[in-house]
């Protein structure tokens, strides 16, 4: 079983490779996506390190002059996808992109790939990417911390990478949709509509997109004008982890002058993440910066605290309690949202399903802090999901049914880099 899945995972990455960049899956997602490409690179690194570096290098070809790395790179127009470049109307060259970013996982992968094989050639590839990573992280620090408190804000649910999380319901309810342009979704022609966001959510997504387009995607004006501005614990913790890895890269690669700036970012995020602690829920949750309302439930982001390097028992003990409670409610960990919460849906996108890439980050953090039993539970559950339902985009935590797109690149990549029995000794 392990050998056949390894071959299948290889074939998916090679089959979704469009020549230096990889699509998440053909049809549903026909372009290059930001954090998808980073996880894809980790998969390629298990059998073709040069191709892994190329995946990251092509991703940064889409970087804006202000440092932002967009969430979609429209390298060619595909009429089967909406919203495409004609809707976003950005001015990036040499090809159009979307107007906002996605979780900043790139520095994590660059450090992993460099330390996997710290030969001169790989050091040069890492050095080539380092200034671009600095600019990207500086963009987050400059434009996505409007309060100055150190938590990272998003201006669109798509920027979070967790598009229809139940915690977005409250801030989305405040978005005016009376002036949205007519549009035709394409996602539900590729995937069962019961697995995708609702129309009322999509209407709000389009209203937010139009607000960014109206100000020409100016990064200051986007934050000022967006009807949606929410501090996100997932991106805050991922960026905190990524900054720690960026600091390690600076030290290993000889970028000494950059160390102080990175250390400042780390200190700011360490202070800011505390502002997302929800005393009522006893977990890190979202916070609507327009209304001050906290998210009502526990999302999978709450379990990223160890991955971010957070070690305070006052935080981790409640986190473990939530983990064990939720583990008793589902067959497969880790659901993207708390099954005890009324917004939970086990098959609808980010409202409940398990995502292999999030499991990877959760398990890696748990193992790094010595919680090997919970880490192995997450890894083994991920292995069982793939064995049962193949390389699906996401999975039901209740019965393991695969959902969303199939032959999915980042699920295959995570299998190769972490889940596969050949990596079980390392196990995250």
N, C-alpha and C positions, 0 to 999 in steps of 0.2 A: 504493500500500500504506500509506504513512504517513498519508494523509488518512483512509482508511477505518478504520484502527486508532484514530486520534484520535477519530473519531465514535463508534466502539464504546466507547472508554474513557469518553467523556462520558456515553453512554447507560447504562453500568454504574453510574457514580456517581449519576446521577439516578434510575435504577431502584432502587438500594439505599437511597435516601434515604427515611427514614420520617418526615420532618417535623422537620428540625433536627438529626437524628442519622442516621448511616449504619451499616447492618449490614455485616459483612464479605461475606457472601453469604447469600441467603435459603435457609432450610432447615437447612443445617449449622450456621450461626452466626446466629441470629435476633435477637441483642441488640446493644447498643453495647459494643464492645471498646476498651480503653484505647489501646494504641499503634496499633491499626488506625485509630482516629479521627484520630490525629495525622497519619499519612501521608495519609489521605483529605483532610484539610484542605489539605495541600500540593497535592493534585490539584485540588481546587476552586479554589484560589488562582490557577490558570492561566486561569480563565474567570469566576469569581464570587467575588471576595474577601470580600464580605459573608457569603456562605454558608460560606466557609472559616472565618472568625472564629466564626460560629455553631456550627460543628462542635466547636471547642475549648471554647466557652462551655458547650455542653450536656454535654460530657465532665466539666467541673469542677462541674456540678450534682450529680455523684455523689461529690464529695470528702467525706471523713469529717471530723469536728471535730478529729481529731488530725493532719490534713494528708494522710492517705493517699488516693490516687486509685485506686479498685479496678480490677481487670482486667476485670470485667464489670458493666454497669449493666442490671439487670433492669427495664426500664421497663414491661413487660407480661409476663404469664406465657405462655410458649409450651410446651405439653406435648411438643413434638417435640424439646426439648433437655434433655440431662442432663449434669451436675447443675444443676438450676434453683434458684430461690430457697428452696424448701421444704427443700432439702438443706443449703444454706449457712447458713440461719437467722441472718442478720445483722439488725441493728436499725436500719439507716440509713433516714432519711426524706428525701424523700417517696416513695422507692421502694427496694426491696431491692437489694443488690449482692453480689458475691462478697466474700471476706474477706481477700484480699491484693492486691498490685499487679502491675504489669508494667513493662517497661523505660521509664525516664523520658525520653522523647523530646520532650515537649511544649515545653519552653523553646527547643529547637532550632528548632521550627516557628514559634513566636511571634517569635523574632528574625528568621527568614527572611521571614515575612509582613510584619513591620513595616518591615524594610529594603527590601523590594520596593516599598513605597509608603508612605513615612513622612509621609503627610499627617496633619492634625490628627485626623481621624476614626479613622484606624488607630492613631495614638498613644494615643487614648483607649481603644480596644479592648485594646491591649497593656497599658496602665496598669491596666485593670480586671482583667486576668489576673495581673499581676505578683505581688500579695500571695498569690494562690493557688499560684502556682509556688514562691514562697518557702516556703510551708507544706509543700508536697509535697517539696521538696528537704530541708527540715529533718526531715521524717519519715524519709527515707532515712538521713540522718546520725545520727538519734537511735535508730532501731529496727532498722536492718539492718547495723550495724557493731558487733556485740556484743563483738568482740575489741578494738576500739579501734585496730586497725592500719590502717584506711583502705580495706580491701577490702569490697565490698558482698556481703552474704549473702542468700540466698533461702531461704524456708522451705517451698517447694513447687516442683517442676519447672515448673508452670504459671506461676509468678511470673516465671520467666526469659524466658517467651515462646518458649522452645525446648524444648517439652514432653518429648520422649523422646530427647534427646541421649544418645549412648552414654556420656558421662562421668557421667550420672546413675545408670548401672547399679550401680556399686559402692555409693554411698550408699543407693540404693533397696533393695539386697539386705539391708540392715540393718533395714528397716521391717517391723514385725510386722503381719501381715494377719489374724490369727486372730480378731479381734473386729469386722471390718467388717460393716456392715449389708448386707443383700441389695440389689442394685441391677440396673438394666437399662440398658445403654448404648444411646444413640440415634445416635451418630456413624456407626456401621457400617451403619445403614440408609440413610444418605445417600451414603456413600463406600465403595469397595471396602476390605474389612478389611485387605488386604495393604498399604494405604497409611497405616494408622493404628496407634497404639500397641497393643502386645499386651495380652491380658487380665491377665497377671501385673503389667504396669506399671500398669494401671488399678486393680487391687486396691490397690496401694501408694499411688496417688494418693488413693484414697478413704480409706485409713487416715490419711494426713496431714491431709486435710480434716477428718476427724472429730476429730483431736487439736486443731485450731484451734477447731472448734465447741465442744468440751468446755470450753474456757476462755473462751467468749464472745467470741472474737476480740480479747481484750485484747492489745495489741501486745507488751508485755513478756512475758506468759505464753506467747504463741504461740512466741516464740523459745526460751524456756526449755524448753517441752514438746515442740516439734516433733521427731519422730524424724529429720527431714531438715533439715540446715543446711549449706549449701554456698556457699562464696565463688565468685562468678560473674564471670569476666573481662569478659563482654559487658556486663552491667549496670554494672560498675565503670567501664568505659571510656565507655559511653554517658552515665553520670551525670557523669563528669569533663568530657566535651564539653558536656553540658547546663549544667553549672555555669559553664563559660567563657562560654557564650552568655547565661546569666542575668546574669553580671557585666557583659557588654556592654550588656544591656538596662538594668540599673541605672544605668549611666553615661549612656546615651542618654535615658532617661526621667526622670532626676532623683531616683532613689532612692539618695541618697548614704549614708545610715546603714546600708543593707543591704550595702554593698560589703565591709566588713571581715568580716562573717560568711561571705559567699560566698567570699572569698579564703581564709578558713580551711578551708572545705570542699575547695577546689581543692588546697591544700597537703596536706591529709590524704589525699586520693585519690591524689595524685602519689606520696606515700610508700607508700600501701597497695597500689597496683597492682604494685609491685616484689615483694610477697610472693606474687604469683601467677605469677611467672616460674619455669617448670619447666626446670631446668638439663638434665635428662635428655632432654626432648623438644625443648629449645631453642625454646620458645614459651610464651606465656601460656596457662595451662590452669585448669580448675576446681580447687578444693581443698575436700575434705570437712572441715568444721570439727569434726565429731564424731570422725573417725578420723585426720585429718591426711593422708589419702591424696590425691595429686594425680591429675587426669585423665590418662589414658594416651595420648591422641592430640591431634592438631591440629584444632580446630573452626574454623569461619568467624570466631569471636570473636577469634582470634589476629590477624586482619588488620584489626581495628578500632583498633589502636594509633595509626596516623596520624590517624584521625578524632578520637581523644581528645587529640590534640596532643602525643603522645609522639614525640620526634625523636632519641633516643639511637641511634647506629649499632650499638651492641652488641645492641640489640633489633631494629632494623629490618633489618639485614643478614641475620640468620637468618630473619626473617619473609619477606623477598624470596626466599630460597632455598626455603623451603617453598612459597611461591606458585608459583615456576617448576617445582618438582618436581610439585606437584599439577596444574598446568596441562598438564603432559605426560601425565597419566594420564586426563584427562577431556576431553570435547568442549566442555563449557560450564562456565565459572567462575561463581561460587565454590561448590563443594559445601559443605553444612553440616558435613560431617565428612570427615576424611582417608580417601581411598579405599584407602590402604595399611593401614588399621587394620581388624582383624577385625570390629569392630562396624558397619562401613559397609554401608548398604543404600541403593541409589540411588533407590528409589521410596517408602521408608517415612518419611514425615513429616520429623523433624529428624535422621534418621540418615544423611543423604547428599544429599537433594535441594537444588536451588538455590532461594533465596528472593529475589525482586526487591528487597524492602526492605533486606535485609542487603547485597545487592550495591550498592545506592545508597549506603549509609553507608561501605562499604569503598572504593568508587571515589571518593567525595567526599574521604575522608581522603587517599587516594593522590595525587589531583590537587592538593590543597592543599599537599602536601609536595613537589610537583614531579615525581612519578612518573607522568607523563602516559601512557606506553605501557601500563603495567599498568592504569591507570584506564580507558583507552579499551578495553582488552581486556574488562574487566568490563562496561562499558556496551554494547559491541557484542554480546557474548554474550547479555546480557539482551534486547536488541532482537531477536536471532535467535530466542531462545526464544519470545517473544511472537508473532513472525511465524509461527513453526512451529506453536505449540500454543495460541495465544490467551491470554486473561487468566486463566490457571489460578492456583490458590493457590500451587503450587510445581511444580518441574520436575526431571526426571531430568538429572543432569549428564552422563550417558553418551549417551543418545539423544535428549534434548530433549522426551520425552513429558510432557505436562501431567498433573498429579496433584492429588488433593484436591478442594476445591471449585472450581466454575467461576464465570465472571462475577465475579471476585473484586475487591473494591473497592480494596484497597491495591496490587494489581498494576496496575490501571488508573490509579490515582493516580500511582504512580511512573513509569509510562509518560508521562503528561502532564507531570509536573514535571521529568523527567530523561532518560528513555530516548528519547523521540520525536526523530526527525531534526530537528525544528524547534528542539530544545534541544541539538543535538550540538555546537554551537560552545561552549556553556557546559560541557557534558559533566561534570556533577557539580559 
